[in-house]
């Protein structure tokens, strides 16, 4: 059973602080192992990747079979049922339409001193997408990572997806095909991250790596950051639901369980201004936990990390929500738009009782790759912008250099950077000679 908190209780602040600080994941010290794997891949390339794949995934590969062939992809994709294909295509269309609107404009203008200034946006040349493998892999994650990359204009998109014991999820390959992925490799783990970052004889290196993974993948992404860009280091999933009593308790129970069923370390929290309603939702959760297929996982998550918090009013709910900075935030209240205006920190907002978070996981349009563990305080979910770089532009006319150059020279001297100042001075002297 989840814990119950009430902001009126004398010990609330202590209990709430403990809730925020609870360690929700077992983070084994894998860094040393990962460092060795990365060094091995850098040194031996394909040979290291092949050996590690056989060890961890029980799959014998050669340089020629690391990549899925067009024929293999076609054969797997043919297994997908028409209704599943239609659902993936609908999801891709909606994700694409949403992310196209994120594309920024280039800017160029002339300021009062006559200097031309601006910026332009260009995509990374190549990106790598890590997809957890086996039959439990998620085609929706392929779309959420690959579609924004292609919208941004990434020329080459490579996917790595482990296939332990040779198990392939046809939906993942179809999602990659729909999204326009260029290359798919049947490798995973830290060795896949190393291959994407540094390249091997078969796999060309990329500029940015995105996508979720286990502790080894996360540690590898941390280690290769700087050589390549990464999206984020995501932790267990989480949902916060703010609700008034005018809701169906079963609706909210299922919303809470939709994240709890991901992982025993996931967290589901209900905040309500009606204590009796909070108990009704908790009762509905317990009832659902009797029949859910993933009840063992969801039940452990709810028992260990779930919470029902009663607040005085919705303003207090908004303040608590900002302290939690949840990955997913549902606002199931009479006026969700008004409450949303009071929220500053959340990875994604879902407004109203008819907007379950699960819609956002698949077909809503916004990205489901979101900041966790309170990092929504300072970061955002994945977007087309993550695959773009901004380059600034400056062009001085002689008049503009005359106007602002002396100040640059003064600042260079103040920092004892002689050549900086002289590079401006020689041009000003040349202009003065004229």
VOGU-3710 file (C-alpha; in Angstrom, 3 decimals, decimal comma):
1> xxxxxxxxxx> 0,000/0,000/0,000  1,241/3,480/-0,851  1,903/5,975/1,918  -0,626/8,695/2,770  0,479/12,243/3,544  -1,479/15,352/4,513  -0,058/18,867/4,381  -1,938/19,668/7,604  0,038/17,070/9,565  2,890/18,260/11,767
11> xxxxxxxxxx> 5,326/15,766/10,261  4,359/16,463/6,634  7,473/18,383/5,640  9,784/15,702/6,978  7,837/12,916/5,266  7,543/14,831/1,997  11,268/15,568/1,974  11,950/11,880/2,555  9,633/11,025/-0,346  11,526/13,374/-2,647
21> xxxxxxxxxx> 14,878/12,010/-1,553  14,045/8,313/-1,698  16,557/6,345/-3,738  14,390/4,671/-6,354  16,864/2,661/-8,338  19,549/0,145/-7,710  22,590/1,702/-9,372  25,260/-0,960/-9,413  28,809/0,247/-9,721  29,272/-0,711/-13,343
31> xxxxxxxxxx> 31,524/2,151/-14,390  34,745/0,162/-14,205  33,259/-2,647/-16,294  31,903/-0,161/-18,828  35,269/1,611/-19,042  36,860/-1,708/-19,950  34,238/-2,455/-22,596  34,656/0,960/-24,212  38,449/0,621/-24,242  38,145/-2,834/-25,800
41> xxxxxxxxxx> 35,832/-1,614/-28,571  38,119/1,338/-29,284  41,103/-0,967/-29,531  39,633/-3,955/-31,388  36,544/-2,615/-33,132  34,316/-5,245/-34,698  36,112/-8,127/-32,997  35,347/-6,725/-29,544  31,702/-5,995/-30,402  31,224/-9,506/-31,799
51> xxxxxxxxxx> 32,812/-11,203/-28,766  30,800/-9,116/-26,293  27,572/-9,783/-28,201  28,181/-13,517/-28,045  28,936/-13,285/-24,311  25,989/-11,131/-23,282  23,342/-11,846/-25,936  24,300/-15,448/-26,788  24,371/-14,482/-30,452  27,206/-15,263/-32,868
61> xxxxxxxxxx> 27,748/-12,488/-35,403  30,240/-11,605/-38,098  31,028/-8,137/-39,462  28,674/-8,958/-42,340  25,746/-9,946/-40,098  25,941/-7,173/-37,484  23,668/-5,042/-39,644  20,171/-6,142/-40,612  19,948/-6,580/-44,368  17,121/-5,078/-46,393
71> xxxxxxxxxx> 15,781/-8,585/-46,970  15,792/-9,436/-43,276  13,977/-6,216/-42,441  11,366/-6,852/-45,116  10,783/-10,402/-43,865  10,305/-9,235/-40,272  8,131/-6,272/-41,196  5,836/-8,585/-43,164  4,922/-10,291/-39,881  3,304/-7,140/-38,462
81> xxxxxxxxxx> -0,489/-7,179/-38,328  -2,256/-4,467/-40,378  -3,826/-2,812/-37,334  -0,401/-2,544/-35,666  1,109/-1,053/-38,815  -1,747/1,459/-39,000  -1,229/2,419/-35,351  2,509/2,962/-35,875  1,909/5,044/-38,988  -0,683/7,165/-37,173
91> xxxxxxxxxx> 1,732/7,678/-34,297  4,577/8,589/-36,663  2,409/11,084/-38,535  1,341/12,802/-35,334  4,857/12,845/-33,864  6,222/14,256/-37,112  3,553/16,968/-37,336  4,240/18,049/-33,759  8,014/18,173/-34,105  7,965/20,014/-37,435
101> xxxxxxxxxx> 6,493/22,968/-35,535  9,548/23,008/-33,253  11,938/23,822/-36,078  13,452/27,269/-35,427  14,067/30,018/-37,957  17,442/31,385/-38,982  17,885/35,062/-38,191  19,979/37,832/-39,787  19,766/41,589/-39,162  21,827/44,778/-39,268
111> xxxxxxxxxx> 22,177/46,667/-36,006  22,394/50,484/-35,600  26,210/50,398/-35,840  26,049/48,672/-39,222  27,092/45,200/-38,048  25,285/42,255/-39,575  24,444/39,687/-36,895  22,421/36,520/-36,615  22,437/32,782/-36,369  21,642/29,709/-38,391
121> xxxxxxxxxx> 20,553/26,205/-37,414  22,066/23,051/-38,901  21,503/19,382/-38,009  24,095/16,986/-36,687  25,365/14,897/-39,601  24,817/11,512/-37,955  22,905/10,295/-34,903  22,731/6,957/-33,155  19,612/5,635/-31,460  19,868/2,971/-28,792
131> xxxxxxxxxx> 16,810/0,712/-28,491  16,523/-1,871/-25,680  16,196/-5,255/-27,330  14,428/-8,559/-27,365  10,700/-9,094/-27,658  10,092/-6,563/-24,855  11,567/-3,654/-26,825  9,444/-0,603/-27,537  8,681/0,529/-31,103  7,163/3,730/-29,717
141> xxxxxxxxxx> 10,612/4,747/-28,456  12,028/4,245/-31,941  9,499/6,720/-33,317  10,014/9,222/-30,505  13,765/9,313/-31,129  14,052/8,764/-34,869  11,234/10,984/-36,156  12,538/14,201/-34,515  16,038/13,409/-35,815  14,773/13,126/-39,359
151> xxxxxxxxxx> 12,592/16,229/-38,954  15,744/18,088/-37,920  17,439/16,938/-41,114  19,892/14,345/-39,779  21,369/12,696/-42,879  22,376/9,404/-41,290  20,495/7,710/-38,478  21,836/4,422/-37,118  19,913/2,228/-34,683  21,420/-0,402/-32,395
161> xxxxxxxxxx> 19,001/-2,958/-30,959  20,215/-6,115/-29,225  18,566/-9,381/-30,230  19,336/-11,738/-27,338  19,211/-15,365/-28,487  18,255/-13,974/-31,883  14,876/-12,645/-30,699  13,675/-9,839/-32,954  10,691/-7,546/-32,460  9,241/-6,934/-35,953
171> xxxxxxxxxx> 7,456/-3,812/-34,696  10,795/-2,196/-33,846  12,069/-2,790/-37,375  8,835/-1,458/-38,862  8,986/1,644/-36,662  12,554/2,235/-37,835  11,473/1,844/-41,442  8,544/4,233/-41,034  10,764/6,807/-39,324  13,378/6,706/-42,087
181> xxxxxxxxxx> 16,214/5,038/-40,186  19,199/4,349/-42,426  21,019/1,526/-40,608  19,973/-1,057/-37,991  22,535/-3,131/-36,071  21,703/-6,135/-33,861  24,044/-5,175/-31,025  23,433/-3,687/-27,600  24,903/-2,815/-24,230  27,876/-0,586/-23,537
191> xxxxxxxxxx> 29,603/-2,065/-26,596  26,905/-0,606/-28,870  27,333/2,846/-27,326  31,097/2,596/-27,775  30,697/1,511/-31,391  28,390/4,440/-32,134  30,688/6,922/-30,415  34,075/5,778/-31,709  33,192/3,684/-34,732  34,413/0,256/-35,792
201> xxxxxxxxxx> 35,397/-1,219/-39,143  31,693/-1,800/-39,877  29,919/0,966/-37,955  30,774/4,583/-38,746  30,788/6,905/-35,709  27,924/9,313/-35,033  27,733/12,799/-33,565  24,943/12,282/-31,033  23,464/9,275/-29,224  19,918/9,136/-27,854
211> xxxxxxxxxx> 17,677/6,456/-26,415  17,101/4,596/-23,131  19,001/1,651/-21,717  20,044/-0,216/-18,591  22,720/0,785/-16,075  25,511/-0,310/-18,432  24,120/1,750/-21,295  23,635/4,773/-19,036  27,202/4,500/-17,737  28,512/4,194/-21,282
221> xxxxxxxxxx> 26,590/7,289/-22,377  28,118/9,228/-19,492  31,594/8,097/-20,495  31,319/8,927/-24,206  29,728/12,332/-23,600  32,112/14,924/-24,952  33,220/12,673/-27,775  29,579/12,709/-28,847  26,465/14,433/-27,577  23,811/12,523/-25,639
231> xxxxxxxxxx> 20,171/13,222/-24,890  19,956/12,565/-21,139  20,521/9,943/-18,453  16,972/8,887/-17,646  15,922/7,179/-14,440  12,782/5,185/-13,563  9,487/6,523/-14,883  7,195/8,678/-12,742  3,749/10,239/-12,793  2,051/12,839/-10,633
241> xxxxxxxxxx> -1,726/13,211/-10,851  -3,402/16,283/-9,355  -7,122/15,614/-9,083  -10,255/16,937/-7,456  -13,110/14,729/-6,290  -15,042/15,118/-9,538  -13,207/12,223/-11,204  -13,659/8,510/-11,714  -11,318/6,824/-9,175  -10,727/3,920/-11,553
251> xxxxxxxxxx> -9,549/6,274/-14,314  -6,912/7,699/-12,015  -5,977/4,315/-10,573  -5,133/3,092/-14,059  -3,212/6,285/-14,839  -1,100/5,726/-11,732  -0,556/2,080/-12,648  0,384/2,964/-16,227  3,735/4,128/-14,910  4,019/1,715/-12,000
261> xxxxxxxxxx> 3,894/-1,242/-14,419  7,064/-0,023/-16,163  9,459/-0,782/-13,351  9,469/-1,672/-9,660  11,421/1,574/-9,156  8,824/3,732/-10,947  6,866/6,229/-8,870  3,166/7,163/-8,952  1,799/9,981/-6,794  -1,722/11,326/-6,402
271> xxxxxxxxxx> -2,278/14,827/-5,016  -5,851/15,760/-4,136  -7,737/18,341/-2,105  -10,226/15,677/-0,946  -8,837/13,084/1,462  -11,791/10,729/1,111  -11,378/10,756/-2,671  -7,698/9,916/-2,260  -8,674/6,778/-0,366  -11,157/5,854/-3,097
281> xxxxxxxxxx> -8,409/6,037/-5,702  -6,103/3,930/-3,514  -8,873/1,339/-3,167  -9,309/1,321/-6,958  -5,560/0,757/-7,342  -5,663/-2,236/-5,004  -8,559/-3,686/-6,976  -6,723/-3,281/-10,290  -3,594/-4,843/-8,817  -5,517/-8,085/-8,437
291> xxxxxxxxxx> -5,851/-8,502/-12,210  -3,121/-6,540/-14,021  -0,730/-8,754/-15,988  2,247/-6,831/-14,593  0,783/-6,659/-11,083  3,976/-7,911/-9,439  5,974/-5,010/-10,874  3,225/-2,402/-10,473  2,418/-3,588/-6,972  6,025/-3,296/-5,819
301> xxxxxxxxxx> 6,282/0,193/-7,297  3,061/1,333/-5,604  3,989/-0,267/-2,289  7,522/1,097/-2,111  7,280/4,476/-3,832  3,622/5,347/-4,320  1,960/8,153/-2,368  -1,392/9,881/-1,884  -1,022/13,461/-0,689  -3,928/15,532/0,599
311> xxxxxxxxxx> -3,559/19,297/0,241  -5,578/22,289/1,445  -6,239/23,579/-2,068  -5,012/23,406/-5,638  -2,575/26,289/-5,170  -0,799/24,174/-2,589  -0,941/21,251/-5,018  0,799/23,351/-7,679  3,529/24,361/-5,241  4,167/20,739/-4,250
321> xxxxxxxxxx> 4,189/19,694/-7,892  6,938/22,186/-8,671  9,019/20,730/-5,860  8,540/17,246/-7,299  9,147/18,416/-10,916  7,560/15,228/-12,277  8,270/13,556/-15,571  4,533/13,263/-16,328  1,921/15,547/-14,746  -1,810/14,982/-15,174
331> xxxxxxxxxx> -4,158/17,789/-14,129  -7,569/16,211/-13,617  -9,385/19,235/-12,225  -12,295/21,456/-13,239  -10,045/24,088/-14,846  -6,797/22,364/-15,864  -5,632/25,296/-17,988  -5,747/27,665/-15,032  -3,856/25,198/-12,856  -1,304/24,552/-15,612
341> xxxxxxxxxx> -0,497/28,271/-15,644  0,689/27,923/-12,041  3,042/25,008/-12,841  6,667/25,749/-13,719  8,482/22,416/-13,509  7,166/19,356/-15,367  8,427/17,222/-18,212  4,996/16,935/-19,847  1,521/18,222/-18,971  -1,703/16,292/-19,606
351> xxxxxxxxxx> -4,741/18,494/-19,168  -8,137/17,189/-18,113  -9,711/13,862/-17,251  -9,820/12,760/-20,902  -6,063/13,043/-21,461  -4,440/9,939/-19,978  -0,655/9,988/-19,953  -0,635/6,789/-22,028  -1,909/8,747/-25,038  1,266/10,799/-24,792
361> xxxxxxxxxx> 3,372/7,651/-24,754  2,136/6,686/-28,197  0,036/8,956/-30,376  -0,404/12,359/-28,749  2,412/13,974/-30,708  4,718/15,439/-28,025  7,805/13,406/-27,223  7,711/10,757/-24,503  11,468/10,940/-23,835  11,304/13,159/-20,749
371> xxxxxxxxxx> 13,428/14,302/-17,810  13,124/12,198/-14,657  14,339/12,378/-11,050  13,367/16,056/-10,660  15,534/17,104/-13,611  12,512/18,834/-15,176  13,637/21,726/-12,956  16,382/22,429/-15,479  15,885/20,289/-18,581  13,338/19,415/-21,245
381> xxxxxxxxxx> 12,094/16,410/-23,119  13,605/15,281/-26,409  12,780/17,467/-29,399  13,903/18,299/-32,909  16,141/20,927/-31,312  18,235/18,159/-29,747  19,463/17,233/-33,210  20,259/20,811/-34,239  23,187/23,144/-33,559  23,089/26,915/-33,658
391> xxxxxxxxxx> 25,940/28,763/-35,357  26,238/32,492/-34,715  26,993/34,942/-37,532  28,766/38,313/-37,395  29,865/40,611/-40,229  31,493/44,000/-39,595  31,625/46,862/-42,051  34,483/49,359/-41,711  32,045/51,770/-40,071  30,843/49,119/-37,638
401> xxxxxxxxxx> 34,399/48,223/-36,663  35,162/51,903/-36,096  32,128/52,164/-33,850  32,644/49,133/-31,626  36,262/48,081/-32,191  37,833/50,460/-29,657  35,746/48,914/-26,872  36,945/45,455/-27,898  40,536/46,690/-27,825  40,037/48,175/-24,355
411> xxxxxxxxxx> 38,620/44,935/-22,980  41,410/42,891/-24,557  44,019/45,077/-22,865  42,208/44,736/-19,533  42,536/40,971/-19,873  46,220/41,188/-20,917  45,510/39,548/-24,250  47,737/41,654/-26,463  47,164/39,890/-29,780  43,414/40,181/-29,328
421> xxxxxxxxxx> 43,643/43,942/-29,022  46,209/44,310/-31,795  44,042/42,332/-34,233  41,466/45,086/-33,869  43,963/47,974/-33,668  45,735/47,166/-36,956  42,421/47,341/-38,783  41,425/50,583/-37,089  44,824/52,091/-37,955  44,379/50,995/-41,579
431> xxxx> 40,983/52,682/-41,682  42,388/55,846/-40,122  45,149/55,974/-42,764  42,468/56,084/-45,400
//
